[in-house]
Each structure stands twice: as C-alpha cells, then as structure tokens.
C-alpha cells in the first residue's frame, strides 16, 4: 500500500545512506512545476556531510537518488561526495 506524506512532514527528517551512514537532515524540498526535483540536506553535527564538507552548509540530493521515505529518508550511496581521510588531513 502506498502511503502519502505532505512535503512539510519531511522537513527536519533524518537522512541515511543505503549503507547505513547518517547523512544529515532535510532542510527543504526543491519543487519544479508540480514535481519534487530534489531535497536540500543540511550538514548537522556528527553527520557524514559535516565530516566531508567541513564549512559547507549542505548538499542537494536529486529525487532520483531517494530510495525510500518513511520515518527516515534513505538515499543511494551515489549521492555521497567522494572522500578519503588522506585528502582531509592534507588540508
């Protein structure tokens, strides 16, 4: 059964990758015409995005990379920016 949600119910929802990493929180939806184009996910304390992006506020995740929305949002690992610990240490 398909369960519908209002977009406003998605705000501040926790976002996880399909690998189980905490990615961040939904900040807003990006809507074009009558469809959702993507989701603005903010980097929160202790999130994977905060570790990878440093001072950046967040990223936009295209709707095509969202796998499921329920109590949490699950996105594809492909949405995660590439990161290696050696790159972060060099900066």
C-alpha positions as CSV (number, residue, x, y, z in Angstrom):
1,X,0.0,0.0,0.0
2,X,1.3,3.5,-0.9
3,X,1.3,5.9,2.0
4,X,1.2,9.6,1.1
5,X,3.0,12.3,3.1
6,X,2.9,16.1,2.9
7,X,6.1,17.8,2.0
8,X,6.0,19.7,5.3
9,X,6.2,16.4,7.1
10,X,9.6,15.7,5.6
11,X,11.4,18.8,6.9
12,X,14.0,18.0,9.6
13,X,13.7,14.3,8.8
14,X,16.9,12.3,9.3
15,X,18.6,11.2,6.1
16,X,20.6,7.9,5.9
17,X,22.5,6.3,3.1
18,X,21.6,2.8,2.0
19,X,24.9,1.7,3.6
20,X,23.6,2.9,7.0
21,X,25.6,6.2,7.4
22,X,23.8,9.2,8.9
23,X,23.9,11.8,6.1
24,X,22.2,14.9,7.6
25,X,18.7,16.4,8.0
26,X,16.2,17.5,5.3
27,X,16.1,21.3,5.2
28,X,13.7,21.9,2.3
29,X,12.2,20.5,-0.9
30,X,13.1,21.8,-4.4
31,X,9.9,21.8,-6.4
32,X,9.6,22.5,-10.2
33,X,6.1,22.8,-11.6
34,X,4.2,20.1,-9.7
35,X,7.1,17.6,-9.1
36,X,9.9,17.4,-6.5
37,X,13.2,18.0,-8.2
38,X,15.4,17.3,-5.2
39,X,16.0,17.8,-1.5
40,X,18.3,20.2,0.3
41,X,20.0,18.3,3.0
42,X,21.9,20.2,5.7
43,X,25.1,19.1,7.3
44,X,24.4,18.6,11.0
45,X,26.7,17.9,13.9
46,X,28.0,14.2,13.8
47,X,26.7,13.7,10.2
48,X,28.8,12.3,7.4
49,X,28.2,15.5,5.4
50,X,29.8,17.6,8.2
51,X,32.9,15.4,8.1
52,X,33.2,15.6,4.3
53,X,32.2,19.2,3.6
54,X,33.7,20.9,6.6
55,X,32.3,24.5,6.5
56,X,29.7,23.9,3.8
57,X,26.1,24.0,4.9
58,X,24.8,21.1,2.9
59,X,24.0,19.5,-0.5
60,X,21.2,19.0,-2.9
61,X,20.1,15.4,-3.4
62,X,18.2,14.7,-6.6
63,X,14.9,12.9,-6.2
64,X,16.2,10.1,-8.4
65,X,18.7,9.1,-5.6
66,X,16.0,8.9,-2.9
67,X,15.2,5.2,-2.3
68,X,12.5,5.5,0.5
69,X,10.8,7.9,2.8
70,X,9.1,6.8,6.0
71,X,10.2,7.7,9.5
72,X,13.6,8.5,7.9
73,X,14.8,9.2,4.3
74,X,17.1,6.6,2.7
75,X,19.2,7.8,-0.2
76,X,21.6,6.0,-2.6
77,X,25.3,5.8,-1.7
78,X,25.8,7.5,-5.1
79,X,24.7,10.8,-3.5
80,X,27.6,10.8,-1.1
81,X,30.5,13.1,-2.2
82,X,33.8,11.2,-2.7
83,X,36.0,11.5,0.3
84,X,39.2,9.9,1.6
85,X,40.8,10.6,5.0
86,X,44.1,11.4,3.4
87,X,42.5,14.3,1.5
88,X,41.1,15.8,4.7
89,X,44.4,15.5,6.5
90,X,46.3,17.4,3.7
91,X,44.1,20.5,4.1
